[in-house]
Every structure is written in structure tokens, then in C-alpha cells.
Amino acid sequence: MIATEVLIIGGGPAGSACAWRLKQRGIDFLLLDKEEFPRPKTCAGWITPRVMRDVDLDPATYPGNFSRFNEFKVEIGRLRFTLRTRQYAIRRIEFDAWLIQRVSENLVQHHVKEIRYEDGRYIVDGEYSARFLIGAGGTHCPVKRAFFSNVNPAQTGSLIVAQEEEFVQPNASPICHLWFLQDGLPGYAWYFPKSDGVVNVGVGGDTAGLKKKGDNLKRHWDLLIEKLERYDLIRGHEFHPYGHSYYLRSPSPTLRSGNALLVGDALGLATLDMGEGIGPSIRSGINAAEAIIHGSTYTLDGVTRYSFPDLLGWRR
Ligand SMILES: Cc1cc2nc3c(=O)[nH]c(=O)nc-3n(C[C@H](O)[C@H](O)[C@H](O)COP(=O)(O)OP(=O)(O)OC[C@H]3O[C@@H](n4cnc5c(N)ncnc54)[C@H](O)[C@@H]3O)c2cc1C
């Protein structure tokens, strides 16, 4: 049995941010992820200035695809305007690999199946044991399943279902488009161009809202493809989208059960207006690490509920 102080399950932004902070403070930890990195992740890859600061990302030394946006073309129903802003884009396959290489000496590829609590320690698959357990395994996190189903049986935040595709489009328009609440969608669709001709297009919506109207995401994906062709943004591409679901932030999620702490999508922290999940995941991972380091309460201080104040430059 391999013993450590903190076991982190999941090496997405939440788990690797937590690991990085523990490493900086000299705490013994292991990070388990079922995938070998770099691994793909369904995500548009939009990040805010706050994310850049939280993970110390310097564009001059960042090795992956990186872009800046000074404006978004926004449509809300029939209202059209240009939103002046300062935002960034990365590719998740590269960003997650970059985050995790900072803690790669403590990373083990392992698919976690069974977790139990015994004599004050968490035992994972009979192979790893730790005093603290971080659940960073995303929407279907095994830590959430093992220790939080009784305390928080039904997740109360809205469940977002989203699908996207990222591909290279020669001569892609560099302007980012966001289409909110169109054709009855309780959510939004996007055209998100990155550098080197990479574009990400996608659509996401609230599952309960869709169901209530007898609607489905597939219809909105088809409408998006039509729109992309109508706006002359994409031509002649054969689409093969990927889908995933995640929770928006609920009013009072249970953050901790004993020495097991949930972070990121495992907790359901995406912002209520834009479904931004990377920033809240990273911040919660850092907060969980700080709580362990200082023996203090794990809180969601600094984990944003809304993205618009950042988009509008109201919050620095
Ligand atoms: C289509 C789509 C577009 C999105 N676009 C954006 C965007 O542009 N900007 C933004 O901020 N957010 C976006 N999000 C949300 C964002 O992707 C998530 O909120 C974010 O990835 C959550 O990070 P995480 O570290 O909590 O989980 P994840 O990134 O899901 O990482 C979880 C990790 O846990 C590992 N894991 C899972 N189960 C096990 C197990 N049993 N054993 C071992 N390892 C395990 C997985 O392999 C994975 O590496 C989008 C989401 C979707 C679906």
C-alpha cells in the first residue's frame, strides 16, 4: 500500500491546481488520473484574466495555442452588440497537459474504482491510502459517489448539457460570436476562433429547460450549423461533435465530508450566467489545498458565481 498525506482523484484544472499549491507548500500528495496526458477534454477553452493569474500563465512562455480577444459579437434574442472585453483562449488538450506537467513527478495513471474509509484513512482500490482525499474527478467523480451521495443526494444546481467540436478551418474569421437564448435555447451557442486556424463551435443549455419545452440539444446543434454557414463562418466541414454535462453552481453545496473535499465539476461550480467552469475549478482546487495546508475551513471565497462582471471589466 502506498501511503501519502493527500490523494487527489482527477487531474483536470481543479485537481492539478490543488496539486500545484500543495507542491509549492511541500505537502506530500499523489494525483491519480485514469487518462494518459495529453488527453482530450470537451470544452471551448475560453479563459479569463483571473484564470491567467491563478495559474501563473505567462503567454510569452506558454507552449500551446493561445489567443487574446478584445471583443465578442453578441446576440441575445434579436438584440445585437459588440462587447469590448479582454479574454483568452487555450486548447484544453494542451492546457491540461501544461498544468499537470508541473506536478508530473506525483502523477500516477490509475482508474479509481473503489474508495473506503478505514481507521482515519481513505483507501483507494486497496493500493493507495491517505489522510485527506480530494474529489476532482469531474461530473462523475468517484469521491462524490462514495462520500457525498447521502449528504447531498440530489445536486440542486442546473445540469448543463453541451456539445462542441474543435477543428482547423483554413482562413477562419478571428471574431468570436456568442448567440444567447436563440430559437428557444435556454443557454447559448458559440463560434470561438483560436490561433493557427483552430476553431471551436458549440452549444450548451439547461437540461430541465429543454425538457420542459420538449426540446433537445441536437436540434440546437443543427440550428448552429445552419447559422455558421449562413454567417459564412464555416463551409464544407463534416461535423463530429462531442458532448458532456456539468452542473452550474447550487446555492449551498456540501464542500467537505470528514477529510474528503470536493472541487471543480465534482462539486458543480460553473458560473450561473455563462457556464464558465475552468476558473471556478482552479480557484476551488487552490482553496481546498489552502484549507489542508493551514488546517482551516474550506470555503468558496473568491470562486466566482457570475462571469459577466469579468467580461465587462468590472472586476479585476
Ligand atoms: C462543451 C463544453 C464547453 C465548455 N467550455 C468552457 C469554456 O470555454 N470555459 C470554461 O471556463 N469552462 C467551460 N466548460 C466547463 C469546463 O470544461 C469544466 O468546468 C472544467 O473542465 C472542470 O474541470 P475539473 O478539473 O473539475 O474536471 P475535468 O476537467 O472533467 O477533469 C476531471 C479529471 O478526472 C479524471 N477522472 C474522472 N474519473 C476518474 C476516475 N474514476 N479515476 C481517475 N481519474 C478520473 C478525468 O480523466 C479528468 O482528467 C465547458 C464544458 C463543456 C462540456
The ligand as a Gaussian input file, in Angstrom:
#p B3LYP/6-31G(d) Opt

LIG

0 1
 C      -18.878000      21.617000     -24.342000
 C      -18.289000      22.300000     -23.132000
 C      -17.684000      23.545000     -23.290000
 C      -17.115000      24.186000     -22.168000
 N      -16.486000      25.373000     -22.381000
 C      -15.921000      26.017000     -21.329000
 C      -15.160000      27.214000     -21.547000
 O      -14.973000      27.663000     -22.676000
 N      -14.637000      27.845000     -20.462000
 C      -14.820000      27.369000     -19.192000
 O      -14.355000      28.009000     -18.226000
 N      -15.493000      26.196000     -18.965000
 C      -16.021000      25.506000     -19.997000
 N      -16.647000      24.305000     -19.787000
 C      -16.658000      23.733000     -18.430000
 C      -15.279000      23.138000     -18.099000
 O      -14.869000      22.273000     -19.149000
 C      -15.317000      22.338000     -16.771000
 O      -15.989000      23.087000     -15.792000
 C      -13.915000      22.001000     -16.275000
 O      -13.255000      21.124000     -17.160000
 C      -13.971000      21.308000     -14.899000
 O      -12.661000      20.952000     -14.500000
 P      -12.441000      19.754000     -13.447000
 O      -10.975000      19.699000     -13.189000
 O      -13.351000      19.914000     -12.295000
 O      -12.929000      18.432000     -14.196000
 P      -12.415000      17.746000     -15.548000
 O      -11.767000      18.738000     -16.415000
 O      -13.598000      16.989000     -16.060000
 O      -11.296000      16.719000     -15.065000
 C      -11.642000      15.559000     -14.352000
 C      -10.492000      14.567000     -14.445000
 O      -10.797000      13.444000     -13.601000
 C      -10.403000      12.248000     -14.248000
 N      -11.229000      11.145000     -13.705000
 C      -12.568000      11.031000     -13.755000
 N      -12.955000       9.873000     -13.165000
 C      -11.824000       9.263000     -12.717000
 C      -11.571000       8.049000     -12.031000
 N      -12.567000       7.211000     -11.693000
 N      -10.282000       7.722000     -11.738000
 C       -9.262000       8.563000     -12.079000
 N       -9.453000       9.721000     -12.741000
 C      -10.711000      10.080000     -13.053000
 C      -10.661000      12.527000     -15.720000
 O       -9.867000      11.688000     -16.564000
 C      -10.283000      14.011000     -15.846000
 O       -8.929000      14.181000     -16.241000
 C      -17.203000      23.609000     -20.877000
 C      -17.818000      22.364000     -20.724000
 C      -18.345000      21.707000     -21.841000
 C      -18.990000      20.359000     -21.647000

